[in-house]
Amino acid sequence: MIDVQARLVRGSVFLAGELLECILTFSNTAPHNVSSTACENLAWASAQIHCQFHASESAVVLPPPSTTGLDVQAENETVFVPNRGERGQCILSTAPKILFCDLRLDVGESKTYIYSEIIPPDAVPSFRGQAVKYAYKLTIGCQRVNSPIKLLRVPFRVLVFPGLRDYRSPGDGESVAPANPFLDEDVGDEEGCKRDNSLLEVATELIMEATAQRTFNITSPWGKVGRFSIGRTVYRLGEDVVGSFDFSNCTVPCLHLTVLLQSEEIVSEACRRYAGQAPLVTTHAHHNEACVHMLSTHAMLPLPLQATPSFSSETVALKWRLHFQFIVASEPKEVPSFDMDEHESRVWHSTETVEADTLSWDLPITVLPSNPLHAGTVCQLPTFTSISI
């Protein structure tokens, strides 16, 4: 019996455009007490990355496929079909790489191979939504002579940074990425070439640069409700979306506020099941607070590391927003005042009924991927898997 083991070298989360490496080990696990002539052999082994796409029939209408590729495989077929038995369509696949042909292993012998492939830069991110699903897998196919093909699948997650492929590092200017004081800056060619940054370092630097202070006035038909300030509208996965409310100079009191951190799946017009189809909304965090006679407050909503950043494909676009709901009084209300010189005690009773109305507002935000090493700390996809042939 041959045992096949696969282990991703650097966790299970990658950026589109990064290099994926996997260590593959083939071992003859037959007991040592068997005859020394018990040699095991495999005819071939191949590996390939593919992305499987699945759409909900209740929300998405897909155009007919341009090709009619078969998703079945005969028992003695030697054609490698990595997505055999998978639901949906294979929308992305790399060229298959042959690991070996005619591998012979004695009892207790092992052979190790390293598979490496660059994830296509134009890939869509991994996403499990209400309308569509994108799932990435590295599939290893092995076959004995005159035996069915065995498939070993290693799932992994892909994050996409918009515009990363078109980025060119500036020749001058300050970088916000941490510098290494132990590197010799004088080392270089005649032009004093800059240190080459990996794709991961460039993406991290761009993410850190995407910040902008924003302030919004909240008004109603009866007057000013307050002001909302947010440090920026671009965030990384794993960060907290923090905003503050100022009601100090309002003319219309805010009685209650709700802030929802939401993502929207917007199906493209060509793939919508029916006209006027509304986006599919998912709430990831919320903040509720009663703020009668409150001068200021704040809201903090965490962005889950396991969520999917903003992206757009031919079928669906994922956008993020902050959804606000304010319950405000329909007419100004004065804060009660007391004469502190009076000796007799007084008890203030709030108004039993207040004429109120609800204001709603959506603030679009952009969510970028985090460092894949950080996202991998909460990713539940295994980095090691095996199969026996």
Secondary structure, DSSP 8 states (H G I E B T S, - for coil): -EEEEEEETT-SEEETT-EEEEEEEEEE---TTS-TT--EEEEEEEEEEEEEEEE-TTTB-----SS-------TT-----TTTT-SSEEEEE---EEEEEEEEE-TT-EEEEEEEEE--TT----EE-SSEEEEEEEEEEEE-TTS--EEEEEEEEEE--TT-TT----SSS---S---TTS-TT-S-TT-------HHHHHHHHHHH----EEEEEEETTEEEEEEEES-SEEETT-EEEEEEE-TT-SS-EEEEEEEEEEEEEE-GGGBSSTT---EEEEEEEEEEE-TT-SEEEEEEE--TTS---EE-SSEEEEEEEEEEEEEESS--------TT--S-------S---EEEEEEEEEEEEE---HHHHTTT--S-SEEEEE-
